[in-house]
């Protein structure tokens, strides 16, 4: 799988086109799973695994990769399936989420596929591993399950949504109380983190599970004559979501005269350097990596400052 990732310039060509590339793999059975290629650094045979005392039960151990120590997570066990047994022939997928790098132990890697987000559907309701999926799709008449890696990681290292007292003491944030914000994300973990942080500011929240639902909601409000910049303080949107991604959502907002002046921030687990190029291309007002409560509040403050007299 050498050369699995293209350059930033090549990858940004997908932005705004409502397309994504997925890396498909198997765990302990025949079922195909996938994650977004944008979050994959490399795929390789596992280097020497070092066990650690008192490690989380989903963590097999750590590996040293070019001077960097990475935890190796048994993705099969983490989503409630049979644990994998690591050995020198095992395959790992090295990924970056929310500014952290980790490796996932998998059974085997299948291939990379370029898809349209419209072909990606929300997962069906139910118990079991459905709680660890953000989406499903069909490839060659076989169901492919897209894993909610943010949920897996949050169970291993819980994220805090608490805002520091210093940030909350800012008098400008009083102007956020009672204002409305739209949150768009297909991850229940990400929505919970946003909700738990923003409710500390007294903000009223609306939520949508993908870009298409969010766009329909915005247009419904606009159809009733709402002035959208009066109704909503801002929109936080994830990048990758079923049916319509955050880049296409932003492009659609900018192309509708009733919505075009909304303040839109990309709130994603993708890496910052890549997103800077994407934000410019689709016209977002800002970018923020996930799970940073104080920085989330700074973004709210930046938006509020725009309404202050010069």
Buried (B, 14 or more C-beta within 10 A) or exposed (E): BEEBBBEEEEBBEBBBEBBBBBBBBBBBEEBBBBBBBBBBBBBBEBBEBEEEEEBBEBBBBBBEBEEEEBBBBBBBBBBEBEBBEBEEEBBBBBBBBBEBBBBBBBBEBBEBBEBEBBBBBBBEEEEEBBBBBBBBBEBEEEEBBBBBBBBBBBBBEEBEBEBEEEBEEBEEBEBBEEBBBBBBBBBBBBBBBBBBBBEBBEBBBBBBBBBBBBBEBBBEBBEEEBEBBEBBBBBBBBBBBBBBBBBBBBBBBBEBEBBEEBBBBBBBBBBEEBBEEBBEBBBBBBBBBBBBBEEBBBBBBBBBEEEEEE
